[in-house]
Amino acid sequence: MKGLVIKNTGSWVTVRLEDGTAVNCKMRGVLRLKGMRCTNPVAVGDIVLVEDKGGDAPVVGDIEPRKNYKS
C-alpha cells in the first residue's frame, strides 16, 4: 500500500494511506542505512510503501524518490 508520511517521530512514522486512513508504522532497519547521510531517511511529505504482514505493526518497506530534492 502506498501512502504519504504525515508525521515522523524517529523510528515511528504516521502514514496516510490511499484510502484516507492513517496508520502508525515502524521503520525497517535496512532503510535507515541505505547509503543516506542522515539518520532517518524519511521526511514528512515522502511517499512510502507500507507493508502489513499481519504482525505487530505495519512497516515502511520502501521510499519513493523525492521530486523536490537535489543531492
C-alpha positions as CSV (number, residue, x, y, z in Angstrom):
1,M,0.0,0.0,0.0
2,K,1.3,3.5,-0.8
3,G,0.9,6.4,1.5
4,L,2.0,9.9,2.4
5,V,4.1,10.4,5.6
6,I,2.3,12.9,7.7
7,K,4.3,12.6,11.0
8,N,7.8,11.4,11.8
9,T,8.9,10.6,15.3
10,G,12.2,8.7,14.8
11,S,11.6,5.0,14.3
12,W,7.8,5.5,14.0
13,V,6.0,7.3,11.2
14,T,2.4,8.1,10.7
15,V,1.3,7.4,7.1
16,R,-2.0,8.4,5.4
17,L,-2.8,5.6,3.0
18,E,-4.5,6.0,-0.3
19,D,-7.9,5.2,1.2
20,G,-7.5,8.1,3.7
21,T,-6.8,6.1,6.8
22,A,-3.8,6.9,9.0
23,V,-1.6,4.2,10.4
24,N,1.4,4.2,12.7
25,C,4.3,2.3,11.1
26,K,7.8,1.2,12.2
27,M,10.8,2.0,10.0
28,R,12.6,-1.0,8.6
29,G,16.2,-1.0,9.8
30,V,17.7,-1.5,6.4
31,L,16.1,1.7,5.2
32,R,17.9,3.7,7.8
33,L,21.3,2.5,6.5
34,K,20.6,2.8,2.7
35,G,23.6,5.0,1.9
36,M,22.0,8.2,3.1
37,R,23.9,10.8,5.1
38,C,21.0,11.3,7.6
39,T,20.0,9.1,10.5
40,N,16.3,8.9,9.3
41,P,15.8,8.9,5.6
42,V,12.0,9.5,5.8
43,A,10.6,13.0,5.9
44,V,7.1,14.4,6.2
45,G,5.7,14.5,2.6
46,D,7.5,11.5,1.4
47,I,5.6,8.8,-0.5
48,V,6.3,5.3,1.1
49,L,5.3,1.7,0.6
50,V,3.7,0.3,3.7
51,E,3.9,-3.5,4.3
52,D,1.4,-5.2,6.7
53,K,2.4,-8.7,7.2
54,G,-0.1,-9.3,10.0
55,G,2.4,-8.9,12.8
56,D,2.6,-6.2,15.5
57,A,2.7,-3.1,13.4
58,P,3.0,-2.3,9.7
59,V,6.4,-1.3,8.4
60,V,7.7,1.2,5.9
61,G,9.2,-1.1,3.2
62,D,10.4,1.4,0.7
63,I,10.6,5.1,0.0
64,E,9.8,6.6,-3.4
65,P,12.4,9.1,-4.8
66,R,11.7,12.7,-3.8
67,K,10.8,15.1,-6.6
68,N,11.8,18.3,-4.8
69,Y,15.3,17.3,-3.5
70,K,18.6,17.8,-5.2
71,S,21.6,15.9,-3.9
